[in-house]
Amino acid sequence: QIIESGEKREIFYNPKHPYTWALLNSVPKLGWKGKQLLDTIKGTPPDLIAPPKGCAFAARCKYCMNICLEEEPKEYSFGDIHKAKCWLYSEELPEEILEEIMEERKNG
């Protein structure tokens, strides 16, 4: 399932979906000396024969909420081309929660 789409620059430099964040954090960076540990994505990929209810990536998502386990997320747009399916961008989610998550991401 595609959970985020857009131009490669947007995806690499301004990703919106937590799974995209996790994937990008698990890739070695240029200039690494080989002593830094890469981030891992906990859990197992979803069952493709019997997909889970809700978001397919909920079991592996650090920011999973109850709604993620119940309903497949709607697609949200971030410009003309960039789109992501994630409940973090729901109008019903208090803005402070998304702000805290973005601050946490910024601070590593």
NORHULIN-V862705 format. One record per residue. N is the residue number from 0. SS is DSSP state (a for helix, b for strand, c for the rest). Layout:
# NORHULIN-V862705
n=[N:N]
ss=[SS:SS]
This chain:
# NORHULIN-V862705
n=[0:1:2:3:4:5:6:7:8:9:10:11:12:13:14:15:16:17:18:19:20:21:22:23:24:25:26:27:28:29:30:31:32:33:34:35:36:37:38:39:40:41:42:43:44:45:46:47:48:49:50:51:52:53:54:55:56:57:58:59:60:61:62:63:64:65:66:67:68:69:70:71:72:73:74:75:76:77:78:79:80:81:82:83:84:85:86:87:88:89:90:91:92:93:94:95:96:97:98:99:100:101:102:103:104:105:106:107]
ss=[c:c:c:b:b:c:c:a:a:a:a:a:a:c:c:c:c:a:a:a:a:a:a:a:a:c:c:c:c:c:c:c:c:c:c:c:c:c:c:c:c:c:c:c:c:c:c:c:c:c:c:c:c:c:c:c:c:a:a:a:c:c:c:c:c:a:a:a:a:a:c:c:c:c:b:b:b:c:c:c:c:c:b:b:b:c:a:a:a:c:c:c:c:c:a:a:a:a:a:a:a:a:a:a:a:a:c:c]
